[in-house]
């Protein structure tokens, strides 16, 4: 364990954030740029040959650092301390997705919104040849804007391979509870010893959507073997009735045992989820809708009558655009615009010349 104030490359350890399957994560300060970062020290147990693991880490970190997406945690740096490799990445302050899922699940509209963002992030990475291979609810953090961010992109290959091998052995050298937690998101073809690909990530996304909607995993079990057997042999329980049928069908298709029966691309999943966001979610029982429908129809009639009356009174007054000005020419500056309290300034998020997200402020005068 690293102590407070200890140096890791150009970074100074502030505190420990937590310990996971791949290693221990620390909050640190980048003394050069004066910003907080997360430092992950990889566990020695996830490494085979040390030199081979170091080369793999550098290669994967370099590839993952090329990703520039608002729903993917950015990787800044990579190095080695005391023979153990480390990664410096964006520090995302907020709870994990697992921590915010209530016992009975999240509202379908919230799940569709989060799912569309995660699918868009997967599509961005898949187009660049990167597969996550360990997508799960503890690897997604929700920031202050409730925006999900995927951690550890492209860095989970050895762990996934070790866990798949452990399932077929009688002795578990890793923590059984942690293995079961990760295996619960593994696609059947990976558990059988195959290589993870884009469709394996889509399976994990399906598990994640099921978990968000129901508050439980689709393939529960008392241990690693039970979970693996459920994934390989059983069909998940149907999602609760109030969940829209189209959303349930999407999740079940993502959880098809045969990879060819799933969606082929993450952007297809994103398109379906976004179309569901455009529709009114079906979240109330049929009996309640039968009572609400006449009242809603009456309200619509009143609104239409009032609107026509106003239009008759106001149609003689032309509507024109007063002024239109370009505020920023930054690529991606349309993200997260926010007025200052007095309305004189505008802040927005956009990457700088090195691709690192910054907050920019401009005067509207």
C-alpha positions as CSV (number, residue, x, y, z in Angstrom):
1,X,0.0,0.0,0.0
2,X,1.2,3.5,-0.8
3,X,1.4,6.2,1.9
4,X,0.0,9.7,1.7
5,X,2.6,12.0,0.1
6,X,4.4,9.2,-1.6
7,X,5.5,9.9,-5.2
8,X,4.3,7.8,-8.2
9,X,6.1,9.3,-11.2
10,X,5.1,13.0,-11.2
11,X,2.1,12.4,-9.0
12,X,1.7,12.6,-5.3
13,X,-0.6,10.2,-3.4
14,X,-3.4,11.9,-1.5
15,X,-5.5,9.0,-0.3
16,X,-6.7,5.5,-1.2
17,X,-10.0,5.3,-3.2
18,X,-10.5,1.5,-3.2
19,X,-9.3,-1.9,-4.2
20,X,-10.7,-3.9,-7.1
21,X,-10.0,-6.9,-9.2
22,X,-7.2,-5.4,-11.2
23,X,-5.5,-3.4,-8.5
24,X,-5.6,-0.6,-5.9
25,X,-6.7,2.9,-6.9
26,X,-5.4,6.1,-5.3
27,X,-6.4,9.7,-5.5
28,X,-3.3,11.7,-6.4
29,X,-2.3,15.2,-7.4
30,X,-0.5,16.0,-10.7
31,X,2.0,18.5,-9.4
32,X,2.8,19.8,-13.0
33,X,-0.8,20.7,-13.9
34,X,-2.3,21.1,-10.5
35,X,-5.1,18.7,-11.0
36,X,-6.4,15.5,-9.3
37,X,-6.0,12.2,-11.0
38,X,-6.7,8.6,-10.2
39,X,-3.6,6.2,-10.0
40,X,-4.2,2.5,-10.4
41,X,-1.5,0.2,-9.3
42,X,-2.0,-3.2,-11.0
43,X,-2.0,-6.3,-8.8
44,X,0.9,-8.7,-9.2
45,X,-1.7,-11.5,-9.3
46,X,-3.1,-10.3,-12.6
47,X,0.3,-10.5,-14.3
48,X,1.9,-13.5,-16.0
49,X,5.4,-12.7,-17.0
50,X,6.2,-9.3,-15.6
51,X,7.9,-7.9,-18.7
52,X,5.2,-9.2,-20.9
53,X,2.6,-7.6,-18.7
54,X,4.4,-4.3,-18.7
55,X,4.6,-4.3,-22.5
56,X,0.9,-5.2,-22.7
57,X,0.0,-2.4,-20.3
58,X,1.9,0.2,-22.2
59,X,0.3,-1.0,-25.5
60,X,-3.2,-1.1,-24.1
61,X,-2.9,2.2,-22.3
62,X,-1.6,3.9,-25.4
63,X,-4.5,2.6,-27.4
64,X,-7.1,3.5,-24.7
65,X,-5.6,7.0,-24.3
66,X,-6.7,7.7,-27.9
67,X,-10.3,7.4,-26.9
68,X,-12.0,10.8,-26.6
69,X,-15.6,10.3,-25.4
70,X,-17.6,12.0,-22.7
71,X,-18.7,8.6,-21.3
72,X,-15.2,7.0,-21.2
73,X,-12.7,7.8,-18.4
74,X,-9.6,9.4,-20.0
75,X,-6.1,7.8,-19.5
76,X,-3.3,10.3,-19.0
77,X,-0.1,8.4,-18.3
78,X,1.5,5.0,-17.6
79,X,4.6,4.0,-15.7
80,X,6.2,1.6,-13.2
81,X,6.9,1.8,-9.5
82,X,8.7,-0.9,-7.6
83,X,8.3,-3.3,-10.5
84,X,4.5,-2.9,-10.6
85,X,2.9,-1.0,-13.5
86,X,0.6,1.9,-12.8
87,X,-1.9,4.0,-14.9
88,X,-2.8,7.6,-14.3
89,X,-6.4,8.4,-15.4
90,X,-9.1,11.0,-15.1
91,X,-10.5,11.3,-11.6
92,X,-14.3,11.0,-11.7
93,X,-16.0,12.1,-8.5
94,X,-19.2,10.2,-7.9
95,X,-20.7,6.8,-7.0
96,X,-20.5,3.7,-9.1
97,X,-23.5,2.6,-11.1
98,X,-23.9,-0.4,-8.7
99,X,-24.2,2.0,-5.7
100,X,-27.1,4.0,-7.2
101,X,-29.3,1.1,-8.4
102,X,-32.1,0.6,-5.9
103,X,-33.5,-2.8,-4.9
104,X,-36.4,-2.6,-7.3
105,X,-34.4,-1.1,-10.1
106,X,-34.2,2.3,-11.8
107,X,-37.0,3.9,-13.9
108,X,-37.1,2.6,-17.5
109,X,-36.5,6.1,-18.9
110,X,-33.4,6.6,-16.7
111,X,-32.1,3.1,-17.8
112,X,-32.7,4.0,-21.5
113,X,-30.8,7.3,-21.1
114,X,-27.8,5.7,-19.3
115,X,-27.8,2.7,-21.6
116,X,-27.8,4.9,-24.7
117,X,-24.7,6.8,-23.4
118,X,-22.9,3.5,-22.6
119,X,-23.7,2.0,-26.0
120,X,-22.4,5.2,-27.6
121,X,-19.2,4.9,-25.7
122,X,-18.8,1.2,-26.7
123,X,-19.5,2.1,-30.3
124,X,-16.7,4.8,-30.1
125,X,-14.2,2.3,-28.8
126,X,-15.2,-0.6,-31.0
127,X,-14.7,1.6,-34.1
128,X,-11.2,2.1,-32.9
129,X,-10.5,-1.6,-32.3
130,X,-10.8,-1.6,-28.5
131,X,-13.0,-4.0,-26.5
132,X,-13.6,-3.4,-22.8
133,X,-13.8,-7.1,-21.7
134,X,-14.9,-6.4,-18.1
135,X,-17.9,-4.1,-18.3
136,X,-19.9,-4.2,-15.1
137,X,-21.8,-1.9,-12.8
138,X,-18.7,-1.2,-10.5
139,X,-16.7,-0.2,-13.6
140,X,-19.1,2.6,-14.4
141,X,-19.0,5.8,-12.3
142,X,-21.7,8.5,-12.4
143,X,-20.3,12.0,-12.3
144,X,-21.8,15.2,-10.8
145,X,-24.0,15.6,-13.9
146,X,-25.3,12.0,-13.5
147,X,-23.3,11.2,-16.7
148,X,-22.0,7.6,-16.7
149,X,-18.3,7.1,-17.4
150,X,-16.7,3.7,-18.2
151,X,-13.5,2.9,-16.4
152,X,-10.6,0.6,-17.5
153,X,-11.2,0.5,-21.2
154,X,-9.0,-2.0,-23.0
155,X,-7.1,-2.9,-19.8
156,X,-9.0,-5.9,-18.6
157,X,-7.8,-8.6,-21.0
158,X,-5.5,-10.6,-18.6
159,X,-8.0,-10.5,-15.7
160,X,-10.9,-11.8,-17.9
161,X,-8.7,-14.6,-19.2
162,X,-7.5,-15.6,-15.7
163,X,-11.1,-15.6,-14.4
164,X,-12.4,-17.7,-17.3
165,X,-9.6,-20.2,-16.6
166,X,-10.4,-20.3,-12.9
167,X,-14.0,-21.3,-13.5
168,X,-12.8,-24.6,-15.0
169,X,-10.5,-25.4,-12.1
170,X,-11.2,-27.0,-8.8
171,X,-9.0,-24.7,-6.8
172,X,-9.6,-20.9,-6.9
173,X,-6.4,-18.9,-6.2
174,X,-8.3,-15.6,-6.4
175,X,-11.1,-14.4,-4.1
176,X,-14.2,-16.5,-5.0
177,X,-16.7,-13.7,-4.2
178,X,-14.8,-11.2,-6.5
179,X,-14.6,-13.8,-9.2
180,X,-18.3,-14.6,-9.1
181,X,-19.0,-10.8,-9.3
182,X,-17.0,-10.5,-12.5
183,X,-18.1,-13.8,-14.0
184,X,-21.7,-12.6,-13.7
185,X,-21.1,-10.2,-16.6
186,X,-19.1,-12.6,-18.8
187,X,-20.5,-13.8,-22.1
188,X,-21.0,-17.6,-22.6
189,X,-18.4,-17.7,-25.3
190,X,-15.8,-16.1,-23.0
191,X,-16.6,-18.6,-20.3
192,X,-16.0,-21.4,-22.8
193,X,-12.5,-20.1,-23.4
194,X,-13.2,-18.0,-26.5
195,X,-11.8,-14.5,-27.1
196,X,-13.9,-11.5,-26.1
197,X,-15.1,-9.3,-28.9
198,X,-17.6,-6.5,-29.5
199,X,-20.6,-8.9,-29.1
200,X,-19.2,-9.9,-25.7
201,X,-19.2,-6.3,-24.6
202,X,-22.9,-6.1,-25.8
203,X,-23.7,-9.1,-23.6
204,X,-22.2,-7.3,-20.6
205,X,-24.2,-4.3,-21.5
206,X,-27.3,-6.5,-21.5
207,X,-26.5,-7.7,-18.0
208,X,-26.0,-4.1,-16.9
209,X,-29.4,-3.0,-18.4
210,X,-31.1,-6.0,-16.7
211,X,-29.5,-5.1,-13.4
212,X,-30.5,-1.5,-13.7
213,X,-34.1,-2.4,-14.6
214,X,-34.7,-5.1,-12.0
215,X,-32.2,-4.4,-9.2
216,X,-30.8,-7.9,-9.6
217,X,-28.5,-9.8,-11.9
218,X,-30.1,-12.0,-14.7
219,X,-27.9,-15.0,-13.7
220,X,-27.7,-15.2,-9.9
221,X,-25.9,-18.0,-8.1
222,X,-24.3,-18.8,-4.7
223,X,-20.8,-19.1,-6.1
224,X,-18.6,-19.0,-9.2
225,X,-19.7,-22.3,-10.6
226,X,-23.4,-21.7,-10.1
227,X,-23.2,-18.3,-11.8
228,X,-21.2,-19.8,-14.7
229,X,-23.7,-22.7,-15.1
230,X,-26.6,-20.2,-15.1
231,X,-25.0,-18.1,-17.9
232,X,-24.2,-21.2,-20.0
233,X,-27.5,-23.1,-19.5
234,X,-30.4,-21.0,-18.1
235,X,-32.7,-18.3,-19.4
236,X,-33.0,-15.2,-17.3
237,X,-36.3,-14.5,-15.6
238,X,-38.6,-12.1,-17.5
239,X,-38.3,-8.4,-16.5
240,X,-41.1,-6.9,-14.4
241,X,-44.4,-6.2,-16.3
242,X,-44.3,-2.3,-16.0
243,X,-41.1,-2.2,-18.1
244,X,-41.9,-1.3,-21.7
245,X,-42.0,-4.4,-24.0
246,X,-39.5,-2.9,-26.5
247,X,-37.0,-2.3,-23.8
248,X,-37.4,-5.9,-22.4
249,X,-37.0,-7.3,-25.9
250,X,-33.8,-5.3,-26.4
251,X,-32.3,-6.6,-23.2
252,X,-33.2,-10.2,-23.9
253,X,-31.7,-10.1,-27.4
254,X,-28.4,-8.8,-25.9
255,X,-28.5,-11.8,-23.5
256,X,-28.8,-14.4,-26.3
257,X,-26.4,-17.3,-25.7
258,X,-25.4,-17.3,-29.4
259,X,-23.4,-14.2,-30.3
260,X,-24.8,-14.1,-33.8
261,X,-28.3,-13.7,-32.4
262,X,-27.4,-10.5,-30.5
263,X,-27.1,-7.0,-32.0
264,X,-24.1,-6.8,-34.3
265,X,-23.0,-3.3,-33.3
266,X,-23.2,-1.0,-30.3
267,X,-24.6,1.9,-32.4
268,X,-27.6,-0.3,-33.2
269,X,-28.3,-0.7,-29.5
270,X,-27.9,3.1,-29.0
271,X,-30.4,3.8,-31.8
272,X,-33.0,1.6,-30.3
273,X,-32.6,3.1,-26.8
274,X,-32.8,6.6,-28.2
275,X,-35.9,5.7,-30.0
276,X,-37.4,4.5,-26.7
277,X,-36.5,7.9,-25.2
278,X,-38.5,9.6,-27.9
279,X,-41.6,7.5,-26.9
280,X,-43.6,7.9,-23.8
281,X,-42.4,5.2,-21.4
282,X,-45.0,2.6,-20.3
283,X,-44.4,2.5,-16.6
284,X,-47.9,2.5,-15.0
285,X,-50.3,-0.5,-14.6
286,X,-53.1,-0.8,-17.2
287,X,-55.8,-0.1,-14.5
288,X,-54.2,3.2,-13.6
289,X,-53.9,4.2,-17.3
290,X,-57.7,3.6,-17.8
291,X,-58.5,6.1,-15.1
292,X,-55.9,8.7,-16.2
293,X,-56.6,8.6,-19.9
294,X,-60.0,10.4,-19.8
295,X,-58.6,13.1,-17.5
296,X,-55.6,13.5,-19.8
297,X,-57.8,13.8,-22.9
298,X,-59.9,16.5,-21.2
299,X,-56.7,18.4,-20.3
300,X,-55.5,18.1,-23.9
301,X,-58.8,19.6,-25.2
302,X,-58.5,22.5,-22.8
303,X,-54.9,23.2,-23.9
304,X,-55.9,23.1,-27.5
305,X,-58.8,25.5,-27.0
306,X,-56.6,27.9,-25.1
307,X,-53.9,27.6,-27.7
308,X,-56.2,28.4,-30.5
309,X,-57.6,31.4,-28.6
310,X,-54.2,32.8,-28.0
311,X,-53.2,32.2,-31.6
312,X,-56.2,34.1,-32.8
313,X,-55.3,37.0,-30.6
314,X,-51.5,37.0,-31.4
315,X,-51.4,36.0,-35.1
316,X,-51.2,39.6,-36.2
317,X,-47.9,40.0,-34.4
318,X,-44.9,38.7,-36.5
319,X,-42.3,36.5,-34.7
320,X,-38.7,37.3,-35.7
321,X,-35.2,36.2,-34.6
322,X,-33.6,39.1,-32.8
323,X,-29.9,38.2,-32.9
324,X,-27.7,35.1,-33.5
325,X,-24.0,35.1,-32.6
326,X,-21.3,32.4,-32.7
327,X,-20.0,32.0,-29.2
328,X,-17.3,29.4,-29.7
329,X,-15.5,27.5,-32.5
330,X,-14.0,24.9,-30.3
331,X,-14.6,21.3,-31.5
332,X,-17.0,19.7,-29.0
333,X,-17.8,23.0,-27.3
334,X,-21.5,22.2,-27.4
335,X,-21.0,20.0,-24.4
336,X,-22.4,21.1,-21.0
337,X,-23.0,24.8,-21.6
338,X,-23.9,26.8,-18.4
339,X,-24.7,30.5,-17.8
340,X,-23.1,32.4,-14.9
341,X,-25.7,33.5,-12.3
342,X,-25.8,37.0,-13.7
343,X,-26.1,35.8,-17.3
344,X,-23.0,37.6,-18.6
345,X,-20.7,34.6,-19.0
346,X,-21.0,31.2,-20.5
347,X,-19.0,28.1,-19.5
348,X,-18.6,25.0,-21.5
349,X,-16.5,21.8,-21.7
350,X,-14.1,21.2,-24.6
351,X,-10.8,19.4,-25.1
352,X,-7.6,21.4,-25.3
353,X,-4.9,20.9,-27.9
354,X,-3.7,17.7,-26.2
355,X,-7.3,16.3,-26.1
356,X,-7.7,16.8,-22.3
357,X,-11.1,18.1,-21.3
358,X,-11.1,21.6,-19.8
359,X,-13.7,24.1,-18.7
360,X,-13.7,27.2,-20.9
361,X,-15.4,30.5,-20.0
362,X,-16.4,33.2,-22.5
363,X,-18.0,36.6,-22.1
364,X,-21.3,37.0,-23.9
365,X,-20.6,40.7,-24.3
